[in-house]
Amino acid sequence: MSLNSIRARRSPDLLLNGLAMGIAGGLAEIVVVSLYGAGAGVSVADVARHIASAVRLDGASAWTGLMVHMALAAMLGVAIMFVWNRLAENSVRALPLYPCMLLALAAVWVINFFVVLPVLSPGFLTLLPLSITLVSKLAFGCAVATTLRALSRPHMPAQGITRSVGAETLPQPSLRGARM
């Protein structure tokens, strides 16, 4: 999937696609942090409370922190969608979707953990190992790329499904008669 092959033309499409991408990314981060928390005995609710208190909201409410996290994720998804669309319109060469998204989200992680959070909420930096926060942000990037790819595909024909590999289109194996 290349940069020039994904384009949403209208602003409402960009907004909705961006919201979907951000929600998928935010959920991916929650899954990573939850898996780590379950294995390491870290309270995911404490992480959510710190998110709420970092933006000066009710620090006693994990629910508020979850809503703040998802709102920020949705806004990031929208921003990524608009930037991606602008790049697609102005690029003279194709760029790969997944590496671009991973690089972009790694840059967001660097800004968050080395510029914004040390000023806004230094205590948040000690809640999780930096490696876990980076993995969660990269999971966000994978979720964003996967969502964008899925939203950018034309509707599947009723007769057969195809998948694209490079410049070729290959038929998908039929599931007729297959036992599940």
C-alpha positions in Angstrom: 0.0 0.0 0.0 1.7 3.2 -1.1 1.2 6.8 -0.2 -0.3 7.7 -3.6 -2.8 4.9 -3.6 -4.8 6.1 -0.6 -6.8 9.3 -0.9 -9.9 10.6 0.7 -11.2 13.6 -1.3 -13.7 15.3 0.9 -13.2 16.8 4.4 -16.1 14.9 6.0 -14.5 11.7 4.7 -11.1 12.8 6.1 -12.6 13.6 9.4 -14.5 10.4 9.8 -11.6 8.3 8.6 -9.3 10.2 11.0 -11.7 9.6 13.9 -11.9 5.9 13.1 -8.1 5.7 12.8 -7.6 7.5 16.2 -10.1 5.3 18.0 -8.4 2.2 16.6 -5.0 3.6 17.7 -6.3 4.5 21.2 -7.8 1.1 21.7 -4.5 -0.5 20.5 -2.6 1.5 23.2 -5.1 0.4 25.8 -4.6 -3.3 24.9 -0.8 -3.0 25.1 -0.9 -1.2 28.5 -3.5 -3.6 29.8 -1.4 -6.6 28.8 1.6 -5.2 30.4 -0.3 -4.2 33.5 -1.8 -7.7 33.9 1.7 -9.2 33.7 3.6 -6.7 35.8 0.9 -5.9 38.4 0.6 -2.3 37.2 -2.9 -0.7 37.7 -4.2 0.4 34.4 -6.7 2.5 36.3 -3.8 4.4 37.9 -2.5 5.2 34.4 -5.9 6.5 33.4 -6.1 8.6 36.5 -2.8 10.2 35.8 -4.0 11.0 32.3 -7.0 12.8 33.8 -4.9 14.7 36.3 -2.3 15.7 33.6 -4.9 17.7 31.9 -6.2 19.1 35.2 -9.4 17.1 35.3 -10.7 14.7 38.0 -7.6 12.7 38.9 -9.7 10.3 41.0 -11.6 9.1 38.0 -10.1 6.4 35.8 -13.2 6.8 33.5 -12.3 10.5 32.9 -8.7 9.5 32.1 -10.0 6.9 29.6 -12.2 9.5 27.9 -9.3 12.0 27.8 -7.1 9.3 26.3 -9.6 8.4 23.6 -10.3 12.1 22.8 -6.6 12.8 22.3 -6.3 9.6 20.2 -9.2 10.7 18.0 -7.7 14.1 17.5 -4.3 12.6 16.7 -6.1 10.3 14.2 -7.7 13.2 12.5 -4.5 15.1 12.3 -2.7 12.1 10.8 -5.5 11.7 8.2 -5.2 15.3 7.1 -1.4 15.2 6.9 -1.5 11.9 5.1 -4.0 13.2 2.6 -1.9 16.4 2.0 1.2 14.2 1.4 -0.7 12.0 -1.0 -1.8 15.0 -3.0 1.7 16.6 -3.2 4.0 13.6 -3.2 6.0 12.9 -6.4 6.8 9.3 -5.3 5.0 6.6 -3.4 5.8 6.1 0.3 5.0 2.9 2.2 2.0 3.2 4.6 3.2 1.1 7.6 6.7 2.4 7.9 5.5 6.0 7.5 2.9 5.6 10.3 5.4 3.9 12.6 7.9 6.7 12.0 5.2 9.3 12.6 4.0 7.7 15.8 7.6 7.2 17.1 8.1 11.0 16.6 4.9 11.6 18.5 6.2 9.4 21.3 9.5 11.3 21.4 7.7 14.6 21.7 5.3 13.3 24.3 7.8 11.7 26.6 10.8 14.0 26.2 9.1 17.4 25.7 5.5 17.5 26.8 5.1 15.1 29.7 8.3 16.2 31.7 6.6 19.7 31.9 2.9 18.7 32.0 3.0 15.6 34.2 6.5 14.4 35.4 4.8 11.7 37.5 3.3 10.1 34.5 6.8 9.2 33.2 7.4 6.8 36.1 4.1 4.8 35.7 5.3 2.6 32.9 8.7 1.7 31.4 9.6 3.8 28.4 9.8 0.6 26.3 6.2 -0.2 27.0 5.1 3.3 26.2 7.0 3.1 22.9 5.4 -0.3 22.0 2.0 1.2 22.8 2.6 4.1 20.5 3.9 1.8 17.7 0.7 -0.3 18.2 -1.2 2.9 17.7 0.7 3.4 14.4 -0.1 -0.1 13.2 -3.7 0.3 14.1 -3.9 3.6 12.3 -2.2 2.1 9.2 -4.5 -0.9 9.2 -7.6 1.2 9.6 -6.6 3.6 6.9 -5.8 0.7 4.6 -9.2 -0.9 5.3 -11.1 2.4 4.8 -9.3 3.1 1.6 -10.1 -0.2 -0.1 -12.9 -0.1 -2.7 -16.0 -2.0 -1.9 -15.4 -5.7 -2.4 -17.2 -7.3 -5.4 -19.9 -9.8 -4.6 -18.4 -12.4 -6.9 -14.9 -12.6 -5.6 -12.4 -10.9 -3.4 -9.0 -9.9 -4.5 -5.9 -8.7 -2.7 -3.2 -6.4 -4.0 0.4 -7.5 -3.8 2.7 -4.9 -5.3 1.4 -4.0 -8.7 -0.4 -7.3 -9.1 -3.9 -8.3 -8.0 -4.2 -11.8 -6.9 -7.4 -13.8 -6.3 -8.1 -14.8 -2.8 -8.7 -18.5 -2.2 -12.4 -19.5 -2.2 -13.9 -20.4 1.1 -16.8 -22.4 -0.6 -17.0 -25.8 0.9 -14.3 -25.1 3.4 -15.0 -26.5 6.9 -14.6 -24.1 9.8 
